[in-house]
Amino acid sequence: MENSRSICLDTSVLINNLRGEKETLEFIRNLENDGATLSTTTINSFELFYGAYRSKRQERNLTATRTLLNRLILLDLTGEASDEAGHILASLEKKGEVIGFRDALIAAIAITHKMTLATNDTEHFKRISSLQVLAAP
C-alpha cells in the first residue's frame, strides 16, 4: 500500500456520513476504493458521542456512532500532539486567527500522525500551515 493515503476524518465528515448524505458517502467510498487508510481522533469521537447523547434519538445515534467508530482507526491525543496543539493555538492567537481548542487538538493529532485531515471546515484548518487539508463535500 505504498500509494495509499492516510486520511483523518473530521467531525463534519463523520456527521454527514451518519446522516447518509450521498456526496459524503461517495467521497468516503472513493477514499476507501483508492486504498486510503481512514481514521479519526479521540476528540472527534468525543464530539460525536456528545451530539448523540444530546439528541432526541439517543439510543439510535449512539449505536450508529459506535458502529461508525469501530470501522475507523482511532488516533489518541499524545504528549507530542498536546505540545503541537499548544504551539498551534499560541501561534494563531498571535496572528489574531483564533480557532477552537478542539480544532487545534484535532489538527495536532493529524499532524503528529502524518495524516491529511478531511473536513468541511476548511476555513479554520487551512490557517494551520503544517496541516494537510482535504476539502470534503
Secondary structure, DSSP 8 states (H G I E B T S, - for coil): -TT--EEEE-HHHHHHHHTT-HHHHHHHHHHHHTT-EEEEEHHHHHHHHHHHHHSTTHHHHHHHHHHHHHTSEEE---HHHHHHHHHHHHHHHHTT----HHHHHHHHHHHHTT-EEEES-HHHHTT-TTSEEEE--
